[in-house]
Amino acid sequence: MLRIDGLTYEEILEDFKTHKDYLTLLLEEKVIGFSGLYLTEDEAAALMRHLYSGYSECGADRAPSVAVYRNKNGDQVSDDSFRRDLSVFDVANANWHADNLGSDFCTSHIGLSMIHYDCPDADSGQTLFVDQQKLFDKCPYKTYVESLWCKHQAYGDKEHGIHPVLRTHPITARTGLHISSRFMVPEKCNMFNPDLPQSEQYLDTPPQYQEFMAWLWQEIKNPENWEWWRWQEGDFLLWDNRCFVHSFTGGWSRGDRVFHRIVIGYEKPYYKPSITPGLLGDTFDIGQVWYAD
Protein backbone atom coordinates (compact mmCIF):
# COMPACT_ATOMS: atom_id res chain seq x y z
CA MET A 1 0.00 0.00 0.00
CA LEU A 2 1.41 3.37 -1.02
CA ARG A 3 0.39 6.98 -0.36
CA ILE A 4 1.63 9.57 -2.87
CA ASP A 5 1.65 13.27 -1.98
CA GLY A 6 2.20 16.48 -3.91
CA LEU A 7 0.81 15.65 -7.36
CA THR A 8 -1.97 17.34 -9.29
CA TYR A 9 -4.79 15.70 -11.19
CA GLU A 10 -3.18 16.79 -14.49
CA GLU A 11 0.15 15.18 -13.58
CA ILE A 12 -1.46 11.88 -12.60
CA LEU A 13 -3.68 11.85 -15.69
CA GLU A 14 -0.67 12.35 -17.98
CA ASP A 15 1.11 9.42 -16.31
CA PHE A 16 -1.96 7.21 -16.64
CA LYS A 17 -2.40 8.20 -20.30
CA THR A 18 1.17 7.19 -21.13
CA HIS A 19 1.04 4.10 -18.88
CA LYS A 20 4.14 4.83 -16.87
CA ASP A 21 5.10 4.65 -13.22
CA TYR A 22 1.80 4.40 -11.38
CA LEU A 23 0.54 1.45 -13.39
CA THR A 24 3.63 -0.46 -12.31
CA LEU A 25 3.21 0.74 -8.76
CA LEU A 26 -0.38 -0.47 -8.65
CA LEU A 27 0.66 -3.92 -9.83
CA GLU A 28 3.37 -4.03 -7.15
CA GLU A 29 1.50 -2.39 -4.26
CA LYS A 30 -2.08 -3.46 -5.22
CA VAL A 31 -3.38 -0.38 -3.36
CA ILE A 32 -2.22 3.16 -4.09
CA GLY A 33 -3.63 6.51 -3.06
CA PHE A 34 -3.06 10.16 -3.83
CA SER A 35 -3.48 12.96 -1.29
CA GLY A 36 -5.15 16.33 -1.69
CA LEU A 37 -6.83 15.88 -5.08
CA TYR A 38 -10.54 16.54 -4.36
CA LEU A 39 -11.49 14.91 -7.67
CA THR A 40 -14.84 15.45 -9.32
CA GLU A 41 -16.66 12.30 -10.38
CA ASP A 42 -15.69 12.98 -14.03
CA GLU A 43 -12.01 13.38 -13.15
CA ALA A 44 -12.02 10.18 -11.10
CA ALA A 45 -13.69 8.28 -13.95
CA ALA A 46 -11.12 9.61 -16.44
CA LEU A 47 -8.23 8.41 -14.27
CA MET A 48 -9.74 4.96 -13.89
CA ARG A 49 -10.32 4.56 -17.64
CA HIS A 50 -6.75 5.51 -18.51
CA LEU A 51 -5.39 3.39 -15.69
CA TYR A 52 -7.17 0.25 -16.77
CA SER A 53 -6.62 0.65 -20.52
CA GLY A 54 -2.88 0.53 -19.93
CA TYR A 55 -3.07 -3.12 -18.97
CA SER A 56 -2.79 -5.84 -21.57
CA GLU A 57 -5.97 -7.62 -20.49
CA CYS A 58 -8.16 -4.77 -21.73
CA GLY A 59 -6.71 -4.07 -25.17
CA ALA A 60 -5.70 -0.72 -26.63
CA ASP A 61 -8.60 -0.07 -28.99
CA ARG A 62 -11.14 1.22 -26.48
CA ALA A 63 -11.45 2.16 -22.83
CA PRO A 64 -13.49 -0.18 -20.61
CA SER A 65 -16.81 0.52 -18.95
CA VAL A 66 -16.88 2.65 -15.81
CA ALA A 67 -19.64 2.92 -13.21
CA VAL A 68 -19.62 6.03 -11.03
CA TYR A 69 -21.61 6.14 -7.79
CA ARG A 70 -21.74 9.74 -6.64
CA ASN A 71 -21.81 11.19 -3.13
CA LYS A 72 -21.94 7.98 -1.11
CA ASN A 73 -22.50 9.18 2.45
CA GLY A 74 -23.22 6.00 4.41
CA ASP A 75 -26.76 5.37 3.18
CA GLN A 76 -25.52 2.04 1.83
CA VAL A 77 -24.33 0.97 5.31
CA SER A 78 -26.59 -0.93 7.74
CA ASP A 79 -27.79 0.81 10.88
CA ASP A 80 -25.85 -1.70 13.00
CA SER A 81 -22.61 -0.21 11.71
CA PHE A 82 -23.41 3.05 13.50
CA ARG A 83 -24.17 1.54 16.90
CA ARG A 84 -22.06 3.27 19.52
CA ASP A 85 -22.05 0.20 21.77
CA LEU A 86 -19.95 -1.64 19.18
CA SER A 87 -16.21 -1.10 18.90
CA VAL A 88 -14.87 0.27 15.63
CA PHE A 89 -13.22 -3.14 15.09
CA ASP A 90 -16.41 -5.14 15.72
CA VAL A 91 -17.97 -3.14 12.90
CA ALA A 92 -15.01 -3.88 10.63
CA ASN A 93 -15.19 -7.61 11.34
CA ALA A 94 -18.91 -7.68 10.51
CA ASN A 95 -18.40 -6.10 7.08
CA TRP A 96 -15.48 -7.84 5.33
CA HIS A 97 -16.19 -8.35 1.62
CA ALA A 98 -14.90 -8.05 -1.93
CA ASP A 99 -17.13 -6.04 -4.25
CA ASN A 100 -19.38 -7.39 -6.99
CA LEU A 101 -18.64 -11.11 -6.79
CA GLY A 102 -22.32 -12.05 -6.88
CA SER A 103 -22.39 -12.32 -10.68
CA ASP A 104 -20.50 -14.14 -13.42
CA PHE A 105 -18.30 -11.13 -14.21
CA CYS A 106 -16.56 -9.36 -11.33
CA THR A 107 -15.19 -5.83 -10.92
CA SER A 108 -11.42 -5.68 -11.24
CA HIS A 109 -10.55 -2.17 -9.92
CA ILE A 110 -12.22 0.19 -7.47
CA GLY A 111 -11.52 3.87 -6.80
CA LEU A 112 -12.78 6.10 -3.99
CA SER A 113 -12.51 9.89 -4.09
CA MET A 114 -13.10 11.22 -0.55
CA ILE A 115 -14.69 14.63 -1.00
CA HIS A 116 -15.65 15.10 2.67
CA TYR A 117 -14.16 13.43 5.73
CA ASP A 118 -14.86 14.46 9.31
CA CYS A 119 -14.82 11.33 11.48
CA PRO A 120 -14.62 11.62 15.28
CA ASP A 121 -11.29 9.90 16.01
CA ALA A 122 -8.23 8.36 14.41
CA ASP A 123 -9.59 4.82 14.10
CA SER A 124 -13.13 5.59 12.92
CA GLY A 125 -14.28 5.55 9.32
CA GLN A 126 -11.06 4.03 8.01
CA THR A 127 -10.71 1.40 5.25
CA LEU A 128 -9.01 -1.92 5.94
CA PHE A 129 -7.67 -4.52 3.51
CA VAL A 130 -6.60 -8.16 3.78
CA ASP A 131 -4.44 -9.46 0.93
CA GLN A 132 -5.94 -12.69 -0.46
CA GLN A 133 -2.72 -13.65 -2.23
CA LYS A 134 -0.85 -13.54 1.08
CA LEU A 135 -3.60 -15.60 2.71
CA PHE A 136 -3.23 -18.23 0.00
CA ASP A 137 0.53 -18.36 0.55
CA LYS A 138 0.02 -19.55 4.13
CA CYS A 139 -3.24 -21.45 3.64
CA PRO A 140 -3.08 -25.00 5.10
CA TYR A 141 -5.96 -26.11 2.84
CA LYS A 142 -4.34 -25.59 -0.57
CA THR A 143 -5.09 -29.10 -1.83
CA TYR A 144 -8.72 -28.90 -0.76
CA VAL A 145 -9.49 -25.49 -2.26
CA GLU A 146 -7.70 -26.17 -5.55
CA SER A 147 -10.82 -27.81 -6.96
CA LEU A 148 -13.41 -25.96 -4.85
CA TRP A 149 -16.07 -23.76 -6.50
CA CYS A 150 -18.49 -21.66 -4.47
CA LYS A 151 -21.71 -19.74 -4.86
CA HIS A 152 -21.20 -16.09 -4.01
CA GLN A 153 -24.36 -14.31 -2.94
CA ALA A 154 -24.68 -10.54 -2.97
CA TYR A 155 -25.50 -9.81 0.69
CA GLY A 156 -28.10 -12.56 0.89
CA ASP A 157 -29.74 -11.94 -2.50
CA LYS A 158 -31.00 -14.93 -4.47
CA GLU A 159 -28.76 -14.01 -7.40
CA HIS A 160 -25.25 -15.41 -7.17
CA GLY A 161 -22.10 -16.03 -9.12
CA ILE A 162 -20.26 -19.36 -9.11
CA HIS A 163 -16.48 -19.02 -9.04
CA PRO A 164 -13.39 -21.01 -8.11
CA VAL A 165 -12.11 -20.32 -4.59
CA LEU A 166 -8.65 -19.78 -6.08
CA ARG A 167 -8.02 -17.01 -8.59
CA THR A 168 -5.10 -16.42 -10.92
CA HIS A 169 -4.27 -12.78 -11.50
CA PRO A 170 -4.43 -12.17 -15.28
CA ILE A 171 -1.32 -9.98 -15.35
CA THR A 172 1.01 -11.12 -12.57
CA ALA A 173 -0.14 -14.79 -12.66
CA ARG A 174 -0.07 -14.89 -8.85
CA THR A 175 -2.63 -17.13 -7.19
CA GLY A 176 -4.81 -15.85 -4.39
CA LEU A 177 -7.96 -16.84 -2.58
CA HIS A 178 -11.17 -15.58 -4.17
CA ILE A 179 -13.44 -14.72 -1.25
CA SER A 180 -16.45 -12.43 -1.40
CA SER A 181 -17.87 -12.47 2.14
CA ARG A 182 -19.49 -14.93 4.54
CA PHE A 183 -22.28 -15.25 1.94
CA MET A 184 -20.62 -18.12 0.07
CA VAL A 185 -21.09 -21.89 0.12
CA PRO A 186 -19.77 -24.79 -2.00
CA GLU A 187 -21.41 -25.01 -5.41
CA LYS A 188 -23.61 -28.05 -4.63
CA CYS A 189 -24.78 -26.89 -1.20
CA ASN A 190 -27.97 -25.05 -0.32
CA MET A 191 -27.84 -21.29 -0.52
CA PHE A 192 -26.49 -19.40 2.46
CA ASN A 193 -29.02 -18.35 5.11
CA PRO A 194 -27.86 -14.96 6.45
CA ASP A 195 -30.40 -15.08 9.30
CA LEU A 196 -28.64 -17.98 11.05
CA PRO A 197 -26.17 -17.22 13.85
CA GLN A 198 -22.54 -17.44 12.72
CA SER A 199 -22.06 -20.68 14.69
CA GLU A 200 -24.70 -22.36 12.49
CA GLN A 201 -24.07 -20.75 9.10
CA TYR A 202 -22.06 -23.59 7.58
CA LEU A 203 -23.67 -26.65 9.24
CA ASP A 204 -25.00 -27.87 5.86
CA THR A 205 -21.55 -27.76 4.26
CA PRO A 206 -18.86 -30.49 4.27
CA PRO A 207 -16.68 -30.71 7.41
CA GLN A 208 -13.53 -29.72 5.55
CA TYR A 209 -15.24 -26.61 4.21
CA GLN A 210 -16.22 -25.70 7.76
CA GLU A 211 -12.60 -26.13 8.84
CA PHE A 212 -11.39 -23.99 5.95
CA MET A 213 -13.87 -21.21 6.68
CA ALA A 214 -13.01 -21.24 10.39
CA TRP A 215 -9.33 -20.81 9.51
CA LEU A 216 -10.10 -18.17 6.87
CA TRP A 217 -12.19 -15.90 9.07
CA GLN A 218 -9.78 -16.23 11.95
CA GLU A 219 -7.08 -14.90 9.61
CA ILE A 220 -9.27 -12.13 8.16
CA LYS A 221 -10.18 -10.95 11.65
CA ASN A 222 -6.55 -10.98 12.79
CA PRO A 223 -5.31 -7.35 12.93
CA GLU A 224 -1.81 -8.58 12.04
CA ASN A 225 -3.15 -9.21 8.53
CA TRP A 226 -4.81 -5.81 8.14
CA GLU A 227 -3.53 -3.05 5.90
CA TRP A 228 -4.93 0.35 6.86
CA TRP A 229 -5.83 3.27 4.65
CA ARG A 230 -6.22 6.28 6.95
CA TRP A 231 -8.32 8.85 5.16
CA GLN A 232 -7.69 12.51 4.63
CA GLU A 233 -10.24 14.70 2.88
CA GLY A 234 -9.37 14.97 -0.80
CA ASP A 235 -7.72 11.52 -1.05
CA PHE A 236 -8.14 9.37 -4.16
CA LEU A 237 -7.64 5.68 -3.38
CA LEU A 238 -7.65 2.85 -5.88
CA TRP A 239 -7.10 -0.87 -5.51
CA ASP A 240 -7.08 -4.17 -7.36
CA ASN A 241 -10.31 -5.85 -6.28
CA ARG A 242 -8.97 -9.20 -7.49
CA CYS A 243 -6.49 -9.22 -4.60
CA PHE A 244 -8.38 -8.14 -1.46
CA VAL A 245 -11.26 -8.35 0.87
CA HIS A 246 -11.86 -4.99 2.54
CA SER A 247 -13.95 -3.40 5.26
CA PHE A 248 -14.42 -0.17 7.19
CA THR A 249 -14.10 0.66 10.85
CA GLY A 250 -17.08 2.00 12.80
CA GLY A 251 -17.45 5.00 15.08
CA TRP A 252 -18.86 7.49 12.56
CA SER A 253 -22.27 8.71 11.44
CA ARG A 254 -23.89 9.12 8.03
CA GLY A 255 -22.44 12.16 6.32
CA ASP A 256 -19.11 12.08 8.19
CA ARG A 257 -17.47 10.56 5.12
CA VAL A 258 -18.70 11.28 1.59
CA PHE A 259 -17.04 9.87 -1.50
CA HIS A 260 -17.47 9.11 -5.17
CA ARG A 261 -17.06 5.38 -5.83
CA ILE A 262 -15.81 4.33 -9.26
CA VAL A 263 -15.66 0.72 -10.46
CA ILE A 264 -14.13 -0.51 -13.69
CA GLY A 265 -13.41 -3.74 -15.53
CA TYR A 266 -15.67 -6.80 -15.57
CA GLU A 267 -13.83 -10.12 -15.69
CA LYS A 268 -14.71 -13.76 -15.22
CA PRO A 269 -12.47 -15.14 -12.45
CA TYR A 270 -10.40 -18.19 -13.30
CA TYR A 271 -7.74 -20.43 -11.76
CA LYS A 272 -4.98 -21.36 -14.20
CA PRO A 273 -1.77 -21.96 -12.25
CA SER A 274 0.29 -22.44 -15.43
CA ILE A 275 -0.88 -19.19 -17.04
CA THR A 276 1.58 -16.88 -18.77
CA PRO A 277 1.50 -13.38 -17.19
CA GLY A 278 -0.42 -10.95 -19.36
CA LEU A 279 -2.67 -13.57 -20.95
CA LEU A 280 -6.18 -12.24 -21.56
CA GLY A 281 -9.04 -13.78 -19.60
CA ASP A 282 -12.75 -13.55 -20.37
CA THR A 283 -13.99 -9.98 -20.00
CA PHE A 284 -17.33 -8.25 -20.33
CA ASP A 285 -17.25 -4.70 -21.62
CA ILE A 286 -19.79 -2.31 -23.09
CA GLY A 287 -17.46 0.67 -23.28
CA GLN A 288 -19.62 3.17 -21.40
CA VAL A 289 -19.49 5.52 -18.44
CA TRP A 290 -22.66 5.63 -16.40
CA TYR A 291 -23.56 7.50 -13.24
CA ALA A 292 -25.74 6.68 -10.24
CA ASP A 293 -26.54 8.85 -7.23
Secondary structure by P-SEA (a helix, b strand, c coil): ccccccccaaaaaaaaaacccaaaaaaaccccccccccccaaaaaaaaaaaaaaccccccccccbbbbbccccccccccccccccccaaaaaaaccccccccccccccbbbbbbccccccccccbbbbbbbaaaaaaacccccccccbbbbbccccccbbbbbbcccccccccbbbbbccccccccccccccccccccccccccccaaaaaaaaaaaaaaaccccccccccccbbbbbbcccccccbbbcccccccbbbbbbbbbbbbbbbbcccccccccbbbbcccccccc
